[in-house]
Amino acid sequence: MMISMHEPAALPAGQQAFLASYLDALSLVERLHRLLLDVIKDEFERTGVLEVNAVQALLLFNIGENEVTAGELKTRGYYQGSNVSYNLKKLVEMGYMHHQRCEIDRRSVRVRLTAKGREVRNTVAGLFRRHASELGEREIVDIGGIDLITASLRRVERYWSDQIRYIY
């Protein structure tokens, strides 16, 4: 998705500047997500793990030691519906996850990582630990900077969530 300003209605200069910065930030968030997937893909190519794609590896990382349903992953906001269902099915077939029908709601399936899935999760966790260390050592961003970025992104997330829930 390429974001552009298109001819905005006559906005005051300050609002135009804010809009331009907002659109730049949106574009950056999108690029960063794609770049994160590329970084994960490269790590798995280096380690010779080729049957798991970056989205699946990130899914395994986010599940961690939890036992979850596809619905819970969607509710947490990590994944879209068909995407998560497809990837969970593939991960079960490849032996990275166990699955079991929920006793209460037989339509629901709970999943958790196998030992093989935990290996992938640990690889991603190691990659992220290495990145965190290098970002600090190279003075790319410090704890105050990363906390500021995170707090700002959480406020935008809350604003967008409110838009979905309360504005029709």
FIKOLZA-1660 file (N, C-alpha, C; in steps of 0.1 Angstrom, whole numbers, plus 5000, padded with zeros to 4 digits):
% residues 168
   i   px   py   pz ch aa at
   1 5009 4988 5000  A  M  N
   1 5000 5000 5000  A  M CA
   1 5009 5012 5000  A  M  C
   2 5008 5020 4990  A  M  N
   2 5016 5032 4989  A  M CA
   2 5007 5044 4994  A  M  C
   3 5011 5051 5003  A  I  N
   3 5003 5061 5009  A  I CA
   3 5008 5075 5004  A  I  C
   4 4998 5083 4999  A  S  N
   4 5002 5096 4994  A  S CA
   4 4992 5106 4999  A  S  C
   5 4995 5119 4998  A  M  N
   5 4987 5129 5004  A  M CA
   5 4975 5133 4994  A  M  C
   6 4975 5129 4982  A  H  N
   6 4965 5134 4972  A  H CA
   6 4961 5148 4976  A  H  C
   7 4956 5156 4968  A  E  N
   7 4953 5170 4970  A  E CA
   7 4944 5171 4983  A  E  C
   8 4951 5175 4994  A  P  N
   8 4943 5176 5007  A  P CA
   8 4935 5189 5005  A  P  C
   9 4923 5189 5012  A  A  N
   9 4915 5202 5012  A  A CA
   9 4924 5212 5019  A  A  C
  10 4922 5225 5015  A  A  N
  10 4930 5235 5020  A  A CA
  10 4932 5234 5035  A  A  C
  11 4944 5229 5039  A  L  N
  11 4947 5228 5054  A  L CA
  11 4957 5239 5057  A  L  C
  12 4956 5243 5070  A  P  N
  12 4967 5252 5074  A  P CA
  12 4980 5245 5073  A  P  C
  13 4991 5253 5072  A  A  N
  13 5004 5248 5070  A  A CA
  13 5008 5238 5081  A  A  C
  14 5005 5241 5094  A  G  N
  14 5008 5231 5105  A  G CA
  14 5001 5218 5103  A  G  C
  15 4988 5218 5099  A  Q  N
  15 4981 5206 5097  A  Q CA
  15 4986 5198 5085  A  Q  C
  16 4990 5205 5074  A  Q  N
  16 4996 5199 5063  A  Q CA
  16 5009 5192 5066  A  Q  C
  17 5017 5199 5074  A  A  N
  17 5030 5193 5078  A  A CA
  17 5027 5180 5087  A  A  C
  18 5017 5181 5096  A  F  N
  18 5014 5170 5104  A  F CA
  18 5009 5158 5096  A  F  C
  19 5001 5161 5086  A  L  N
  19 4996 5151 5077  A  L CA
  19 5007 5144 5070  A  L  C
  20 5016 5152 5065  A  A  N
  20 5027 5146 5057  A  A CA
  20 5036 5137 5066  A  A  C
  21 5038 5141 5078  A  S  N
  21 5046 5133 5088  A  S CA
  21 5038 5120 5092  A  S  C
  22 5025 5122 5093  A  Y  N
  22 5017 5110 5097  A  Y CA
  22 5017 5100 5085  A  Y  C
  23 5016 5104 5073  A  L  N
  23 5016 5095 5062  A  L CA
  23 5030 5089 5060  A  L  C
  24 5041 5096 5063  A  D  N
  24 5054 5091 5063  A  D CA
  24 5056 5080 5073  A  D  C
  25 5050 5083 5085  A  A  N
  25 5051 5073 5096  A  A CA
  25 5043 5060 5092  A  A  C
  26 5032 5061 5086  A  L  N
  26 5024 5050 5082  A  L CA
  26 5032 5041 5072  A  L  C
  27 5038 5048 5062  A  S  N
  27 5045 5041 5052  A  S CA
  27 5057 5034 5059  A  S  C
  28 5064 5041 5068  A  L  N
  28 5075 5035 5075  A  L CA
  28 5071 5022 5083  A  L  C
  29 5060 5023 5090  A  V  N
  29 5056 5011 5098  A  V CA
  29 5053 4999 5088  A  V  C
  30 5047 5002 5077  A  E  N
  30 5045 4991 5067  A  E CA
  30 5058 4986 5062  A  E  C
  31 5067 4994 5058  A  R  N
  31 5080 4990 5053  A  R CA
  31 5088 4982 5064  A  R  C
  32 5087 4987 5076  A  L  N
  32 5094 4980 5087  A  L CA
  32 5089 4966 5089  A  L  C
  33 5076 4964 5088  A  H  N
  33 5070 4950 5089  A  H CA
  33 5075 4941 5078  A  H  C
  34 5075 4946 5066  A  R  N
  34 5080 4938 5055  A  R CA
  34 5095 4935 5057  A  R  C
  35 5103 4945 5061  A  L  N
  35 5117 4943 5063  A  L CA
  35 5120 4933 5075  A  L  C
  36 5111 4934 5085  A  L  N
  36 5113 4924 5096  A  L CA
  36 5111 4910 5090  A  L  C
  37 5101 4908 5082  A  L  N
  37 5099 4894 5076  A  L CA
  37 5111 4890 5068  A  L  C
  38 5117 4900 5060  A  D  N
  38 5129 4897 5052  A  D CA
  38 5141 4893 5061  A  D  C
  39 5142 4900 5073  A  V  N
  39 5153 4897 5082  A  V CA
  39 5152 4883 5088  A  V  C
  40 5139 4879 5091  A  I  N
  40 5137 4866 5097  A  I CA
  40 5140 4856 5086  A  I  C
  41 5135 4858 5074  A  K  N
  41 5137 4849 5063  A  K CA
  41 5152 4847 5060  A  K  C
  42 5160 4857 5060  A  D  N
  42 5174 4856 5059  A  D CA
  42 5181 4848 5070  A  D  C
  43 5176 4850 5082  A  E  N
  43 5182 4842 5093  A  E CA
  43 5179 4827 5091  A  E  C
  44 5167 4824 5087  A  F  N
  44 5164 4810 5085  A  F CA
  44 5171 4804 5073  A  F  C
  45 5174 4812 5063  A  E  N
  45 5182 4807 5051  A  E CA
  45 5196 4805 5056  A  E  C
  46 5202 4813 5064  A  R  N
  46 5215 4811 5070  A  R CA
  46 5216 4799 5078  A  R  C
  47 5206 4796 5086  A  T  N
  47 5206 4784 5094  A  T CA
  47 5201 4771 5087  A  T  C
  48 5197 4773 5075  A  G  N
  48 5193 4761 5067  A  G CA
  48 5179 4756 5070  A  G  C
  49 5171 4764 5077  A  V  N
  49 5157 4760 5079  A  V CA
  49 5149 4766 5068  A  V  C
  50 5145 4758 5058  A  L  N
  50 5138 4764 5046  A  L CA
  50 5123 4761 5045  A  L  C
  51 5119 4751 5054  A  E  N
  51 5104 4748 5052  A  E CA
  51 5095 4757 5059  A  E  C
  52 5100 4765 5068  A  V  N
  52 5092 4775 5076  A  V CA
  52 5094 4789 5070  A  V  C
  53 5083 4796 5066  A  N  N
  53 5085 4809 5061  A  N CA
  53 5085 4819 5073  A  N  C
  54 5088 4832 5070  A  A  N
  54 5090 4842 5080  A  A CA
  54 5077 4844 5088  A  A  C
  55 5066 4844 5081  A  V  N
  55 5053 4846 5088  A  V CA
  55 5051 4835 5098  A  V  C
  56 5053 4823 5093  A  Q  N
  56 5052 4811 5102  A  Q CA
  56 5061 4812 5114  A  Q  C
  57 5074 4816 5112  A  A  N
  57 5083 4817 5123  A  A CA
  57 5079 4827 5133  A  A  C
  58 5074 4839 5128  A  L  N
  58 5069 4849 5137  A  L CA
  58 5057 4845 5145  A  L  C
  59 5048 4837 5138  A  L  N
  59 5037 4831 5145  A  L CA
  59 5041 4822 5156  A  L  C
  60 5051 4813 5154  A  L  N
  60 5056 4804 5164  A  L CA
  60 5063 4813 5175  A  L  C
  61 5070 4823 5172  A  F  N
  61 5076 4832 5182  A  F CA
  61 5065 4838 5191  A  F  C
  62 5054 4843 5185  A  N  N
  62 5043 4850 5192  A  N CA
  62 5035 4840 5201  A  N  C
  63 5034 4828 5197  A  I  N
  63 5027 4818 5205  A  I CA
  63 5035 4814 5217  A  I  C
  64 5048 4813 5215  A  G  N
  64 5057 4809 5226  A  G CA
  64 5053 4797 5234  A  G  C
  65 5052 4798 5247  A  E  N
  65 5048 4787 5255  A  E CA
  65 5033 4786 5258  A  E  C
  66 5026 4794 5251  A  N  N
  66 5011 4795 5253  A  N CA
  66 5004 4784 5245  A  N  C
  67 4992 4781 5249  A  E  N
  67 4983 4772 5242  A  E CA
  67 4972 4781 5238  A  E  C
  68 4969 4782 5225  A  V  N
  68 4960 4792 5220  A  V CA
  68 4951 4786 5209  A  V  C
  69 4941 4794 5205  A  T  N
  69 4932 4791 5194  A  T CA
  69 4936 4801 5183  A  T  C
  70 4932 4798 5171  A  A  N
  70 4933 4808 5160  A  A CA
  70 4926 4821 5163  A  A  C
  71 4914 4819 5169  A  G  N
  71 4906 4831 5173  A  G CA
  71 4913 4840 5183  A  G  C
  72 4920 4834 5192  A  E  N
  72 4928 4842 5202  A  E CA
  72 4939 4850 5195  A  E  C
  73 4946 4844 5185  A  L  N
  73 4956 4851 5178  A  L CA
  73 4951 4862 5170  A  L  C
  74 4939 4860 5164  A  K  N
  74 4932 4871 5157  A  K CA
  74 4928 4882 5166  A  K  C
  75 4923 4878 5178  A  T  N
  75 4918 4888 5188  A  T CA
  75 4930 4897 5193  A  T  C
  76 4941 4890 5194  A  R  N
  76 4953 4898 5199  A  R CA
  76 4958 4907 5188  A  R  C
  77 4953 4906 5176  A  G  N
  77 4957 4915 5166  A  G CA
  77 4969 4911 5158  A  G  C
  78 4974 4899 5160  A  Y  N
  78 4986 4895 5153  A  Y CA
  78 4984 4891 5138  A  Y  C
  79 4972 4885 5135  A  Y  N
  79 4970 4879 5122  A  Y CA
  79 4956 4881 5117  A  Y  C
  80 4954 4880 5104  A  Q  N
  80 4941 4880 5098  A  Q CA
  80 4936 4866 5098  A  Q  C
  81 4923 4864 5096  A  G  N
  81 4916 4851 5097  A  G CA
  81 4922 4840 5089  A  G  C
  82 4920 4841 5076  A  S  N
  82 4924 4829 5067  A  S CA
  82 4939 4827 5068  A  S  C
  83 4947 4838 5069  A  N  N
  83 4961 4837 5070  A  N CA
  83 4966 4829 5082  A  N  C
  84 4960 4832 5094  A  V  N
  84 4964 4824 5106  A  V CA
  84 4959 4810 5105  A  V  C
  85 4947 4807 5100  A  S  N
  85 4942 4794 5099  A  S CA
  85 4951 4785 5090  A  S  C
  86 4954 4791 5078  A  Y  N
  86 4962 4784 5069  A  Y CA
  86 4976 4781 5075  A  Y  C
  87 4983 4790 5081  A  N  N
  87 4996 4788 5086  A  N CA
  87 4996 4779 5098  A  N  C
  88 4986 4779 5107  A  L  N
  88 4985 4770 5118  A  L CA
  88 4984 4756 5112  A  L  C
  89 4975 4754 5102  A  K  N
  89 4973 4741 5096  A  K CA
  89 4987 4735 5090  A  K  C
  90 4994 4744 5083  A  K  N
  90 5007 4740 5077  A  K CA
  90 5017 4736 5088  A  K  C
  91 5017 4744 5099  A  L  N
  91 5027 4742 5110  A  L CA
  91 5024 4729 5117  A  L  C
  92 5011 4725 5118  A  V  N
  92 5007 4713 5124  A  V CA
  92 5012 4701 5115  A  V  C
  93 5009 4703 5102  A  E  N
  93 5013 4692 5092  A  E CA
  93 5028 4690 5092  A  E  C
  94 5036 4701 5094  A  M  N
  94 5050 4699 5093  A  M CA
  94 5056 4695 5107  A  M  C
  95 5048 4694 5117  A  G  N
  95 5053 4690 5130  A  G CA
  95 5058 4700 5139  A  G  C
  96 5055 4713 5137  A  Y  N
  96 5059 4724 5145  A  Y CA
  96 5050 4727 5156  A  Y  C
  97 5037 4722 5155  A  M  N
  97 5027 4725 5165  A  M CA
  97 5019 4712 5167  A  M  C
  98 5014 4711 5180  A  H  N
  98 5004 4701 5183  A  H CA
  98 4990 4708 5182  A  H  C
  99 4980 4700 5179  A  H  N
  99 4967 4706 5179  A  H CA
  99 4957 4696 5186  A  H  C
 100 4947 4702 5193  A  Q  N
 100 4937 4694 5200  A  Q CA
 100 4924 4701 5200  A  Q  C
 101 4913 4694 5197  A  R  N
 101 4900 4700 5198  A  R CA
 101 4897 4704 5212  A  R  C
 102 4891 4715 5214  A  C  N
 102 4887 4721 5227  A  C CA
 102 4875 4712 5232  A  C  C
 103 4876 4708 5245  A  E  N
 103 4866 4700 5251  A  E CA
 103 4852 4707 5251  A  E  C
 104 4852 4720 5254  A  I  N
 104 4840 4727 5256  A  I CA
 104 4834 4731 5243  A  I  C
 105 4842 4736 5233  A  D  N
 105 4837 4740 5220  A  D CA
 105 4844 4732 5210  A  D  C
 106 4837 4721 5205  A  R  N
 106 4844 4712 5196  A  R CA
 106 4848 4718 5183  A  R  C
 107 4842 4730 5180  A  R  N
 107 4846 4736 5167  A  R CA
 107 4860 4743 5168  A  R  C
 108 4864 4745 5180  A  S  N
 108 4877 4753 5183  A  S CA
 108 4888 4743 5185  A  S  C
 109 4900 4747 5180  A  V  N
 109 4912 4738 5181  A  V CA
 109 4922 4746 5188  A  V  C
 110 4928 4740 5198  A  R  N
 110 4939 4747 5206  A  R CA
 110 4952 4742 5200  A  R  C
 111 4962 4750 5199  A  V  N
 111 4975 4747 5194  A  V CA
 111 4986 4751 5204  A  V  C
 112 4997 4743 5204  A  R  N
 112 5009 4747 5212  A  R CA
 112 5021 4742 5204  A  R  C
 113 5032 4747 5207  A  L  N
 113 5045 4743 5200  A  L CA
 113 5049 4729 5204  A  L  C
 114 5055 4723 5194  A  T  N
 114 5062 4710 5197  A  T CA
 114 5077 4714 5199  A  T  C
 115 5085 4704 5202  A  A  N
 115 5099 4707 5204  A  A CA
 115 5105 4714 5192  A  A  C
 116 5101 4709 5180  A  K  N
 116 5106 4714 5167  A  K CA
 116 5101 4729 5166  A  K  C
 117 5089 4732 5170  A  G  N
 117 5084 4746 5170  A  G CA
 117 5091 4755 5180  A  G  C
 118 5095 4749 5191  A  R  N
 118 5102 4757 5201  A  R CA
 118 5116 4760 5196  A  R  C
 119 5122 4752 5188  A  E  N
 119 5135 4755 5182  A  E CA
 119 5134 4767 5173  A  E  C
 120 5124 4767 5165  A  V  N
 120 5122 4779 5156  A  V CA
 120 5120 4791 5164  A  V  C
 121 5111 4790 5175  A  R  N
 121 5109 4801 5183  A  R CA
 121 5122 4806 5190  A  R  C
 122 5130 4797 5194  A  N  N
 122 5143 4801 5200  A  N CA
 122 5152 4808 5190  A  N  C
 123 5152 4804 5178  A  T  N
 123 5160 4810 5168  A  T CA
 123 5155 4825 5166  A  T  C
 124 5142 4827 5165  A  V  N
 124 5137 4840 5163  A  V CA
 124 5140 4849 5176  A  V  C
 125 5139 4843 5188  A  A  N
 125 5142 4850 5200  A  A CA
 125 5156 4854 5201  A  A  C
 126 5165 4845 5196  A  G  N
 126 5180 4848 5196  A  G CA
 126 5183 4859 5186  A  G  C
 127 5176 4859 5175  A  L  N
 127 5178 4870 5165  A  L CA
 127 5174 4883 5171  A  L  C
 128 5162 4883 5178  A  F  N
 128 5157 4896 5184  A  F CA
 128 5167 4900 5196  A  F  C
 129 5172 4891 5204  A  R  N
 129 5181 4894 5214  A  R CA
 129 5194 4901 5208  A  R  C
 130 5199 4895 5197  A  R  N
 130 5211 4900 5191  A  R CA
 130 5208 4914 5185  A  R  C
 131 5197 4916 5179  A  H  N
 131 5193 4929 5174  A  H CA
 131 5193 4939 5185  A  H  C
 132 5186 4936 5196  A  A  N
 132 5185 4945 5208  A  A CA
 132 5198 4949 5213  A  A  C
 133 5207 4939 5214  A  S  N
 133 5221 4942 5219  A  S CA
 133 5228 4951 5209  A  S  C
 134 5228 4948 5196  A  E  N
 134 5235 4956 5187  A  E CA
 134 5229 4970 5185  A  E  C
 135 5216 4972 5186  A  L  N
 135 5210 4985 5185  A  L CA
 135 5216 4994 5197  A  L  C
 136 5217 4988 5209  A  G  N
 136 5222 4996 5220  A  G CA
 136 5237 4998 5219  A  G  C
 137 5245 4987 5215  A  E  N
 137 5259 4989 5214  A  E CA
 137 5264 4999 5204  A  E  C
 138 5257 4999 5193  A  R  N
 138 5260 5008 5182  A  R CA
 138 5254 5022 5183  A  R  C
 139 5247 5024 5195  A  E  N
 139 5240 5036 5198  A  E CA
 139 5230 5041 5187  A  E  C
 140 5223 5031 5181  A  I  N
 140 5213 5034 5171  A  I CA
 140 5201 5039 5178  A  I  C
 141 5197 5033 5189  A  V  N
 141 5186 5037 5198  A  V CA
 141 5189 5033 5212  A  V  C
 142 5186 5041 5222  A  D  N
 142 5188 5037 5235  A  D CA
 142 5174 5033 5242  A  D  C
 143 5174 5029 5254  A  I  N
 143 5162 5025 5261  A  I CA
 143 5151 5036 5261  A  I  C
 144 5156 5049 5263  A  G  N
 144 5146 5060 5263  A  G CA
 144 5140 5062 5249  A  G  C
 145 5148 5060 5239  A  G  N
 145 5143 5062 5225  A  G CA
 145 5133 5051 5221  A  G  C
 146 5137 5039 5225  A  I  N
 146 5128 5027 5221  A  I CA
 146 5115 5028 5229  A  I  C
 147 5116 5033 5242  A  D  N
 147 5104 5034 5250  A  D CA
 147 5095 5045 5244  A  D  C
 148 5101 5056 5239  A  L  N
 148 5093 5067 5233  A  L CA
 148 5086 5062 5221  A  L  C
 149 5093 5055 5212  A  I  N
 149 5087 5049 5200  A  I CA
 149 5076 5040 5204  A  I  C
 150 5078 5031 5213  A  T  N
 150 5068 5022 5217  A  T CA
 150 5055 5029 5223  A  T  C
 151 5057 5039 5231  A  A  N
 151 5046 5046 5237  A  A CA
 151 5038 5053 5226  A  A  C
 152 5045 5059 5217  A  S  N
 152 5038 5066 5206  A  S CA
 152 5030 5057 5198  A  S  C
 153 5036 5045 5194  A  L  N
 153 5029 5035 5186  A  L CA
 153 5017 5030 5194  A  L  C
 154 5018 5028 5207  A  R  N
 154 5007 5023 5215  A  R CA
 154 4995 5033 5214  A  R  C
 155 4998 5046 5215  A  R  N
 155 4988 5056 5215  A  R CA
 155 4981 5056 5201  A  R  C
 156 4988 5054 5190  A  V  N
 156 4982 5054 5177  A  V CA
 156 4974 5041 5176  A  V  C
 157 4979 5030 5181  A  E  N
 157 4971 5017 5181  A  E CA
 157 4958 5019 5189  A  E  C
 158 4958 5026 5200  A  R  N
 158 4946 5028 5208  A  R CA
 158 4937 5037 5200  A  R  C
 159 4942 5048 5194  A  Y  N
 159 4934 5057 5186  A  Y CA
 159 4927 5049 5174  A  Y  C
 160 4934 5041 5167  A  W  N
 160 4929 5033 5156  A  W CA
 160 4918 5023 5161  A  W  C
 161 4921 5017 5172  A  S  N
 161 4911 5007 5178  A  S CA
 161 4898 5014 5182  A  S  C
 162 4900 5026 5187  A  D  N
 162 4888 5034 5191  A  D CA
 162 4880 5038 5178  A  D  C
 163 4887 5041 5167  A  Q  N
 163 4880 5044 5154  A  Q CA
 163 4872 5032 5150  A  Q  C
 164 4877 5020 5151  A  I  N
 164 4870 5009 5146  A  I CA
 164 4858 5006 5155  A  I  C
 165 4860 5007 5168  A  R  N
 165 4849 5004 5178  A  R CA
 165 4838 5014 5178  A  R  C
 166 4841 5027 5178  A  Y  N
 166 4832 5037 5181  A  Y CA
 166 4827 5047 5170  A  Y  C
 167 4834 5046 5159  A  I  N
 167 4830 5055 5148  A  I CA
 167 4825 5047 5137  A  I  C
 168 4813 5049 5132  A  Y  N
 168 4807 5041 5122  A  Y CA
 168 4806 5048 5109  A  Y  C
% end
